[in-house]
Amino acid sequence: MPFRRATRGACTVMAFKGQAEYSVDSKGRVAIPAKMRKSLSPAANETFTITRGFEDCIFLYPMDEWADIEEEIDELSMYDREVRNFVRLIMRWASEVSLDGQGRISIPNPLIDFAGLDDSALILGAFDHIEIWDPAQFDGYLNEQPDDYETLAESVMR
């Protein structure tokens, strides 16, 4: 993730974790797992910002987390061409979605097309956000990873 996260000190962070596969209905709605919904802070108000992610997935940020990202974006220099390009891309795809009474969100059609979603979606907890993947694309992504889990953990967690 390109964003810097503020140190949270001793406060408790509710992290999104785990995975589940759900169907995507004809209206582009997909359920968010109950255990992930329980990780939402009250400040999120059951609302997310949904946007284009990396590696052909969709990012789903609770509104309180997205507010932090917007603050980080606001601190970037718009005189930098790469910053402008990044801001245009992430914000172009961004929209607000709220949980309905059945714990589902509606994924905008451009994001469904971008992620290659058809009739099912893999919902992954990714700490401060949720990722939505086409299950076959996620399998392909995993198969392309050069490092084994141990090597990756050793490299990242130093």
C-alpha atoms as an extended CHARMM CRD file, in Angstrom:
* protein
*
       158  EXT
         1         1  MET       CA              0.0000000000        0.0000000000        0.0000000000  PROA      1               0.0000000000
         2         2  PRO       CA              1.4840000000        3.3610000000       -0.9090000000  PROA      2               0.0000000000
         3         3  PHE       CA             -0.0290000000        5.1730000000        2.0400000000  PROA      3               0.0000000000
         4         4  ARG       CA              1.7810000000        5.9330000000        5.2600000000  PROA      4               0.0000000000
         5         5  ARG       CA             -0.2090000000        4.8650000000        8.2560000000  PROA      5               0.0000000000
         6         6  ALA       CA             -0.1140000000        6.8690000000       11.4460000000  PROA      6               0.0000000000
         7         7  THR       CA              1.1890000000        5.1290000000       14.5370000000  PROA      7               0.0000000000
         8         8  ARG       CA             -1.7510000000        4.1550000000       16.6470000000  PROA      8               0.0000000000
         9         9  GLY       CA              0.0890000000        3.7590000000       19.9520000000  PROA      9               0.0000000000
        10        10  ALA       CA             -1.6870000000        1.6020000000       22.5030000000  PROA      10              0.0000000000
        11        11  CYS       CA             -5.1610000000        1.9020000000       20.9840000000  PROA      11              0.0000000000
        12        12  THR       CA             -6.8560000000       -1.2340000000       19.7470000000  PROA      12              0.0000000000
        13        13  VAL       CA             -6.9420000000       -1.6290000000       15.9700000000  PROA      13              0.0000000000
        14        14  MET       CA             -9.7370000000       -3.7650000000       14.5640000000  PROA      14              0.0000000000
        15        15  ALA       CA             -8.1370000000       -5.4990000000       11.6000000000  PROA      15              0.0000000000
        16        16  PHE       CA             -9.9540000000       -7.1140000000        8.7020000000  PROA      16              0.0000000000
        17        17  LYS       CA             -8.7200000000      -10.6860000000        8.3720000000  PROA      17              0.0000000000
        18        18  GLY       CA             -9.7140000000      -13.9620000000        6.7760000000  PROA      18              0.0000000000
        19        19  GLN       CA            -11.3400000000      -14.7850000000        3.4850000000  PROA      19              0.0000000000
        20        20  ALA       CA            -14.6940000000      -15.8850000000        2.1260000000  PROA      20              0.0000000000
        21        21  GLU       CA            -16.1720000000      -16.5060000000       -1.2860000000  PROA      21              0.0000000000
        22        22  TYR       CA            -19.6120000000      -15.1140000000       -2.0670000000  PROA      22              0.0000000000
        23        23  SER       CA            -21.7930000000      -14.8580000000       -5.1230000000  PROA      23              0.0000000000
        24        24  VAL       CA            -22.1900000000      -11.5890000000       -7.0080000000  PROA      24              0.0000000000
        25        25  ASP       CA            -25.8090000000      -11.0880000000       -7.9880000000  PROA      25              0.0000000000
        26        26  SER       CA            -27.0690000000       -9.6020000000      -11.2580000000  PROA      26              0.0000000000
        27        27  LYS       CA            -27.1540000000       -6.1220000000       -9.6660000000  PROA      27              0.0000000000
        28        28  GLY       CA            -23.4880000000       -6.3120000000       -8.6640000000  PROA      28              0.0000000000
        29        29  ARG       CA            -24.1930000000       -6.8560000000       -4.9770000000  PROA      29              0.0000000000
        30        30  VAL       CA            -21.9060000000       -8.9800000000       -2.8200000000  PROA      30              0.0000000000
        31        31  ALA       CA            -22.0770000000       -9.8060000000        0.8730000000  PROA      31              0.0000000000
        32        32  ILE       CA            -19.3790000000       -8.6850000000        3.2650000000  PROA      32              0.0000000000
        33        33  PRO       CA            -18.6330000000      -11.4590000000        5.7840000000  PROA      33              0.0000000000
        34        34  ALA       CA            -20.2000000000      -10.9400000000        9.2150000000  PROA      34              0.0000000000
        35        35  LYS       CA            -16.8230000000      -11.2150000000       10.9650000000  PROA      35              0.0000000000
        36        36  MET       CA            -15.5060000000       -8.3790000000        8.7910000000  PROA      36              0.0000000000
        37        37  ARG       CA            -18.6130000000       -6.2680000000        9.3620000000  PROA      37              0.0000000000
        38        38  LYS       CA            -18.0340000000       -6.6770000000       13.1140000000  PROA      38              0.0000000000
        39        39  SER       CA            -14.5510000000       -5.1740000000       12.6460000000  PROA      39              0.0000000000
        40        40  LEU       CA            -16.0440000000       -1.9070000000       11.3820000000  PROA      40              0.0000000000
        41        41  SER       CA            -15.6920000000        0.9580000000       13.7980000000  PROA      41              0.0000000000
        42        42  PRO       CA            -18.8320000000        2.9250000000       14.6550000000  PROA      42              0.0000000000
        43        43  ALA       CA            -17.1990000000        5.9330000000       12.9320000000  PROA      43              0.0000000000
        44        44  ALA       CA            -17.4290000000        4.1230000000        9.5950000000  PROA      44              0.0000000000
        45        45  ASN       CA            -21.2260000000        4.2660000000        9.8330000000  PROA      45              0.0000000000
        46        46  GLU       CA            -21.4720000000        1.0390000000        7.7600000000  PROA      46              0.0000000000
        47        47  THR       CA            -20.1690000000        3.0030000000        4.7790000000  PROA      47              0.0000000000
        48        48  PHE       CA            -17.1040000000        2.3770000000        2.6350000000  PROA      48              0.0000000000
        49        49  THR       CA            -15.1600000000        3.9920000000       -0.1420000000  PROA      49              0.0000000000
        50        50  ILE       CA            -14.7040000000        1.4760000000       -2.9230000000  PROA      50              0.0000000000
        51        51  THR       CA            -11.9740000000        2.0330000000       -5.4860000000  PROA      51              0.0000000000
        52        52  ARG       CA             -9.5370000000        0.3900000000       -7.8330000000  PROA      52              0.0000000000
        53        53  GLY       CA             -6.8880000000       -1.6100000000       -6.0530000000  PROA      53              0.0000000000
        54        54  PHE       CA             -3.6540000000       -3.1530000000       -7.2230000000  PROA      54              0.0000000000
        55        55  GLU       CA             -3.1530000000       -6.4500000000       -9.0890000000  PROA      55              0.0000000000
        56        56  ASP       CA             -6.6740000000       -6.3110000000      -10.5640000000  PROA      56              0.0000000000
        57        57  CYS       CA             -8.5630000000       -6.2800000000       -7.2640000000  PROA      57              0.0000000000
        58        58  ILE       CA            -10.9420000000       -3.8040000000       -5.6630000000  PROA      58              0.0000000000
        59        59  PHE       CA            -10.1590000000       -1.9750000000       -2.4090000000  PROA      59              0.0000000000
        60        60  LEU       CA            -12.9350000000       -1.3810000000        0.0940000000  PROA      60              0.0000000000
        61        61  TYR       CA            -12.0580000000        1.1170000000        2.8610000000  PROA      61              0.0000000000
        62        62  PRO       CA            -14.3030000000        1.9380000000        5.8160000000  PROA      62              0.0000000000
        63        63  MET       CA            -15.0900000000        5.6500000000        5.7340000000  PROA      63              0.0000000000
        64        64  ASP       CA            -13.0000000000        6.4350000000        8.8120000000  PROA      64              0.0000000000
        65        65  GLU       CA             -9.9450000000        4.7450000000        7.2650000000  PROA      65              0.0000000000
        66        66  TRP       CA            -10.6010000000        6.4560000000        3.9320000000  PROA      66              0.0000000000
        67        67  ALA       CA            -10.6440000000        9.8390000000        5.6920000000  PROA      67              0.0000000000
        68        68  ASP       CA             -7.0610000000        9.1440000000        6.8210000000  PROA      68              0.0000000000
        69        69  ILE       CA             -6.0770000000        8.3210000000        3.2290000000  PROA      69              0.0000000000
        70        70  GLU       CA             -7.6450000000       11.5270000000        1.9680000000  PROA      70              0.0000000000
        71        71  GLU       CA             -5.5760000000       13.4390000000        4.5280000000  PROA      71              0.0000000000
        72        72  GLU       CA             -2.4310000000       11.7300000000        3.2170000000  PROA      72              0.0000000000
        73        73  ILE       CA             -3.3890000000       12.5350000000       -0.3720000000  PROA      73              0.0000000000
        74        74  ASP       CA             -4.0300000000       16.1470000000        0.6170000000  PROA      74              0.0000000000
        75        75  GLU       CA             -0.4330000000       16.3880000000        1.8810000000  PROA      75              0.0000000000
        76        76  LEU       CA              1.0270000000       15.3000000000       -1.4760000000  PROA      76              0.0000000000
        77        77  SER       CA              2.4110000000       17.9030000000       -3.8530000000  PROA      77              0.0000000000
        78        78  MET       CA              0.1450000000       18.4510000000       -6.8070000000  PROA      78              0.0000000000
        79        79  TYR       CA              3.1570000000       19.9930000000       -8.5920000000  PROA      79              0.0000000000
        80        80  ASP       CA              4.4860000000       16.4420000000       -9.0200000000  PROA      80              0.0000000000
        81        81  ARG       CA              3.2010000000       14.7780000000      -12.2060000000  PROA      81              0.0000000000
        82        82  GLU       CA              3.2160000000       11.2600000000      -10.6440000000  PROA      82              0.0000000000
        83        83  VAL       CA              1.1500000000       12.5280000000       -7.7170000000  PROA      83              0.0000000000
        84        84  ARG       CA             -1.4050000000       14.0680000000      -10.0740000000  PROA      84              0.0000000000
        85        85  ASN       CA             -1.6080000000       10.8570000000      -12.0960000000  PROA      85              0.0000000000
        86        86  PHE       CA             -2.0370000000        8.7340000000       -8.9670000000  PROA      86              0.0000000000
        87        87  VAL       CA             -4.6950000000       11.0370000000       -7.5030000000  PROA      87              0.0000000000
        88        88  ARG       CA             -6.6210000000       11.0470000000      -10.7800000000  PROA      88              0.0000000000
        89        89  LEU       CA             -6.5610000000        7.2780000000      -10.9970000000  PROA      89              0.0000000000
        90        90  ILE       CA             -7.5340000000        6.4320000000       -7.4340000000  PROA      90              0.0000000000
        91        91  MET       CA            -10.2020000000        9.1240000000       -7.1960000000  PROA      91              0.0000000000
        92        92  ARG       CA            -11.6290000000        8.4030000000      -10.6380000000  PROA      92              0.0000000000
        93        93  TRP       CA            -12.6560000000        4.9520000000       -9.4850000000  PROA      93              0.0000000000
        94        94  ALA       CA            -13.7200000000        5.9320000000       -5.9570000000  PROA      94              0.0000000000
        95        95  SER       CA            -17.3100000000        6.0340000000       -4.7790000000  PROA      95              0.0000000000
        96        96  GLU       CA            -19.2010000000        5.5680000000       -1.5390000000  PROA      96              0.0000000000
        97        97  VAL       CA            -21.1340000000        2.3880000000       -0.8720000000  PROA      97              0.0000000000
        98        98  SER       CA            -23.1150000000        1.4040000000        2.2070000000  PROA      98              0.0000000000
        99        99  LEU       CA            -24.1180000000       -1.9310000000        3.6290000000  PROA      99              0.0000000000
       100       100  ASP       CA            -27.7100000000       -2.8160000000        2.9140000000  PROA      100             0.0000000000
       101       101  GLY       CA            -29.9740000000       -4.6460000000        5.3670000000  PROA      101             0.0000000000
       102       102  GLN       CA            -28.5090000000       -7.9850000000        4.2910000000  PROA      102             0.0000000000
       103       103  GLY       CA            -24.8730000000       -6.9650000000        4.7940000000  PROA      103             0.0000000000
       104       104  ARG       CA            -24.1630000000       -6.4420000000        1.0760000000  PROA      104             0.0000000000
       105       105  ILE       CA            -22.5780000000       -3.6610000000       -0.9090000000  PROA      105             0.0000000000
       106       106  SER       CA            -23.2070000000       -2.7560000000       -4.5440000000  PROA      106             0.0000000000
       107       107  ILE       CA            -20.0620000000       -2.7650000000       -6.6580000000  PROA      107             0.0000000000
       108       108  PRO       CA            -20.1300000000       -0.1710000000       -9.4490000000  PROA      108             0.0000000000
       109       109  ASN       CA            -20.0680000000       -1.7100000000      -12.9460000000  PROA      109             0.0000000000
       110       110  PRO       CA            -16.7090000000       -0.1590000000      -13.9560000000  PROA      110             0.0000000000
       111       111  LEU       CA            -15.0750000000       -1.8370000000      -10.9460000000  PROA      111             0.0000000000
       112       112  ILE       CA            -16.7740000000       -5.1570000000      -11.7040000000  PROA      112             0.0000000000
       113       113  ASP       CA            -15.2840000000       -4.9610000000      -15.1990000000  PROA      113             0.0000000000
       114       114  PHE       CA            -11.8650000000       -3.8600000000      -13.9100000000  PROA      114             0.0000000000
       115       115  ALA       CA            -11.6190000000       -6.7810000000      -11.4570000000  PROA      115             0.0000000000
       116       116  GLY       CA            -13.0890000000       -9.2900000000      -13.9090000000  PROA      116             0.0000000000
       117       117  LEU       CA            -15.8570000000      -10.3050000000      -11.5090000000  PROA      117             0.0000000000
       118       118  ASP       CA            -18.4880000000      -12.6140000000      -12.8410000000  PROA      118             0.0000000000
       119       119  ASP       CA            -20.7240000000      -14.6310000000      -10.5620000000  PROA      119             0.0000000000
       120       120  SER       CA            -18.4490000000      -14.9580000000       -7.5200000000  PROA      120             0.0000000000
       121       121  ALA       CA            -16.0340000000      -12.8230000000       -5.5210000000  PROA      121             0.0000000000
       122       122  LEU       CA            -13.2940000000      -13.6460000000       -3.0640000000  PROA      122             0.0000000000
       123       123  ILE       CA            -13.4370000000      -11.2790000000       -0.0960000000  PROA      123             0.0000000000
       124       124  LEU       CA            -10.0680000000      -10.9100000000        1.6680000000  PROA      124             0.0000000000
       125       125  GLY       CA             -9.2900000000       -9.1030000000        4.8820000000  PROA      125             0.0000000000
       126       126  ALA       CA             -6.2140000000       -6.9120000000        4.3250000000  PROA      126             0.0000000000
       127       127  PHE       CA             -5.7500000000       -5.2740000000        7.7360000000  PROA      127             0.0000000000
       128       128  ASP       CA             -7.1730000000       -1.7500000000        7.2750000000  PROA      128             0.0000000000
       129       129  HSD       CA             -9.2210000000       -2.5360000000        4.1620000000  PROA      129             0.0000000000
       130       130  ILE       CA            -10.9780000000       -5.3560000000        2.3580000000  PROA      130             0.0000000000
       131       131  GLU       CA             -9.9430000000       -6.6500000000       -1.0460000000  PROA      131             0.0000000000
       132       132  ILE       CA            -12.4020000000       -8.0810000000       -3.5500000000  PROA      132             0.0000000000
       133       133  TRP       CA            -10.9730000000      -10.4600000000       -6.1430000000  PROA      133             0.0000000000
       134       134  ASP       CA            -12.1670000000      -12.6890000000       -8.9110000000  PROA      134             0.0000000000
       135       135  PRO       CA            -11.2940000000      -16.0980000000       -7.3810000000  PROA      135             0.0000000000
       136       136  ALA       CA             -9.5070000000      -17.3610000000      -10.5110000000  PROA      136             0.0000000000
       137       137  GLN       CA             -7.4700000000      -14.1630000000      -10.8140000000  PROA      137             0.0000000000
       138       138  PHE       CA             -6.4340000000      -14.4420000000       -7.1760000000  PROA      138             0.0000000000
       139       139  ASP       CA             -5.2840000000      -18.0340000000       -7.7370000000  PROA      139             0.0000000000
       140       140  GLY       CA             -3.2510000000      -16.8130000000      -10.7200000000  PROA      140             0.0000000000
       141       141  TYR       CA             -1.7790000000      -14.0290000000       -8.6090000000  PROA      141             0.0000000000
       142       142  LEU       CA             -0.7300000000      -16.5180000000       -5.9160000000  PROA      142             0.0000000000
       143       143  ASN       CA              0.8590000000      -18.7970000000       -8.4900000000  PROA      143             0.0000000000
       144       144  GLU       CA              2.9230000000      -15.8970000000       -9.8840000000  PROA      144             0.0000000000
       145       145  GLN       CA              4.4940000000      -15.0150000000       -6.5290000000  PROA      145             0.0000000000
       146       146  PRO       CA              8.2070000000      -15.8860000000       -6.5900000000  PROA      146             0.0000000000
       147       147  ASP       CA              8.8580000000      -16.0390000000       -2.8590000000  PROA      147             0.0000000000
       148       148  ASP       CA              7.6340000000      -18.6230000000       -0.4400000000  PROA      148             0.0000000000
       149       149  TYR       CA              5.8090000000      -17.4500000000        2.6760000000  PROA      149             0.0000000000
       150       150  GLU       CA              8.8180000000      -17.7640000000        4.9720000000  PROA      150             0.0000000000
       151       151  THR       CA             11.1180000000      -15.7800000000        2.6690000000  PROA      151             0.0000000000
       152       152  LEU       CA              8.5120000000      -13.0810000000        2.1980000000  PROA      152             0.0000000000
       153       153  ALA       CA              7.8630000000      -12.7820000000        5.9500000000  PROA      153             0.0000000000
       154       154  GLU       CA             11.5890000000      -12.5770000000        6.6380000000  PROA      154             0.0000000000
       155       155  SER       CA             12.0230000000       -9.8380000000        4.0530000000  PROA      155             0.0000000000
       156       156  VAL       CA              9.0110000000       -7.7250000000        5.0610000000  PROA      156             0.0000000000
       157       157  MET       CA              9.0390000000       -8.0480000000        8.8500000000  PROA      157             0.0000000000
       158       158  ARG       CA             12.6120000000       -6.8390000000        9.4430000000  PROA      158             0.0000000000
